[in-house]
């Protein structure tokens, strides 16, 4: 389940959520937070891989340690990713919008 980072409406700043809304789907706030945390880890891995791939596109390899190049493309890509909502905010937004699939393996 890929996350479209440009089309998200997840908050960039920390906000307070209603506990009842978070736990509504599972009936248990801890279970809901565990599901959200697992999704946040997945999102973080996706973002990290995507960032590394994009930075590699603009990488310049040089054997000389004395020269450090300032790659403007890499800086712009990094700035874009720094401004994104954090993975946990993206995961909570997905949870609230019913976009996270989960199942209780104890019930199956």
C-alpha positions, -999 to +999 in steps of 0.1 A: +000+000+000+020+029-013+015+064+002+012+093-021+031+119-002+020+149-024-017+142-019-018+136+018-037+158+042-019+146+073-009+174+097+027+185+097+026+197+133+016+176+163-021+176+171-043+160+197-067+132+186-099+121+203-091+088+219-126+075+213-122+080+175-088+062+175-101+032+194-135+030+177-126+004+151-109-020+174-126-013+208-091-011+223-069+020+221-037-001+226-046-024+197-053+006+175-020+023+184-001-009+177-017-012+143-009+025+136+027+021+148+032-009+125+019+011+096+041+041+105+071+018+104+061+006+069+056+042+058+090+052+072+107+023+053+089+034+021+099+070+025+135+061+033+138+038+003+123+064-020+145+092-007+177+071-011+166+062-047+160+098-056+193+110-040+212+083-059+198+097-092+217+130-085+248+115-069+282+124-081+310+100-072+344+113-067+375+095-053+390+127-039+381+133-003+393+169-005+365+180-028+330+182-015+304+190-041+272+208-031+246+191-053+216+214-055+193+187-068+200+165-037+195+195-014+161+202-030+150+166-027+161+165+009+142+197+017+110+183+002+113+152+024+120+173+055+088+192+050+066+161+048+044+150+077+061+124+099+053+087+093+032+085+124+010+114+113+006+097+079-003+065+096-029+081+119-044+099+089-047+066+071-063+050+101-089+077+105-097+074+067-101+036+070-072+030+046-053+005+068-061-031+064-057-052+096-070-084+109-070-102+143-051-135+137-065-148+170-101-147+156-093-164+123 
